[in-house]
């Protein structure tokens, strides 16, 4: 099982790999807390290879702390999840589909 540190380090490396002198001035990543409790993760996928990658909406509700709702909206990955579910974006990026 990956730790929060593993996921955040991976996200930092992914972001850094997109920084080309232009992309980072217009796009980026936002992570905010929400009161469910959990996270809202927004990742701009404009001008990345993810624009054409298939993404199926993820809607899982196991408990108050173990839930996920993710979609692509306006060229942005939108993830809402419980405090222990930050790995969905990473899983999608690394998937073969």
N, C-alpha and C positions, 0 to 999 in steps of 0.2 A: 504494500500500500504506500502510495506517495504521500509525503508530508506537505504541509502548507509551504514550507521552505522550498521543497522540490518544485512545486507548481509555480511559485513566484519567481524562482530563478529561471525556470523554463520560459515564463512569460516575459521576463526581462530580456532574455536572449532572443526571443521571437521579435519583440519590439525593436531591439537593436539591429536585427537583421533587415528590418524594413526601412530604417533610417538611412536615407541616401542624399540628404541635403535638401530635399523637397518634401517627401512624404510626411515627415514628422511635423512640418509647419502647418499642414492642413488636416492631418488625421492623427489618431492615437488611441489610447486606452483610458477608460475611466472605471474605477472601482469605488463603489459607494456602499455604505451600510444601509440596510432597510430595517424597518421595525418589526419584521415577522418573527424572529430575527433572521437576518441573512445578508445577502449581497446582491447588488445589481452590478453586473459587469458588462460594459459596452466596449466593443472592439471594432474600430473602423477597418473594413476589409477592402475599401476602395483602392484601386491600383495595386492589388496583390493577386496572387494566383488563386485566392479563395473566392473571388467574385464568381467564378464559374463552377465552383465545387458544390455538389449537392449537399443540402442540409435538410434533414427532416426535423420538424418541431419535436422537442423533447418535453414531455409533460409527465413528471413522476411526483407522486405525493405519498411518501411512506409514513412521515410523522411531521410534527411541528418543526423539527430540526433537520430532517432528511427529505428535502423536496427540491425539485428543479423544474423550471420552465425556461426554455431557450428557443429562440427563433432568429431568423435573419430579417431585418427590417431596414429599408433605406440604406442598403450597402453597409450594414452594421450588424455584428453579432450582438444580440441582446440576451443576456443571461440573468435570470433571477433565481436565486438558490438559497437553501439553508446554509448555515455556517460551515458545514462540512462538505460542500459540493462544488468547489471551485474548479474542478478538473474537466468540465464538459468541453470548454473551448479547446483545450490541449488535446483531448481525445479526438475531437473532430479534425483538427489540423493534421494530426498524425495518422488518421485513418486512411485506408486505401480507396474509399469510395468518394 
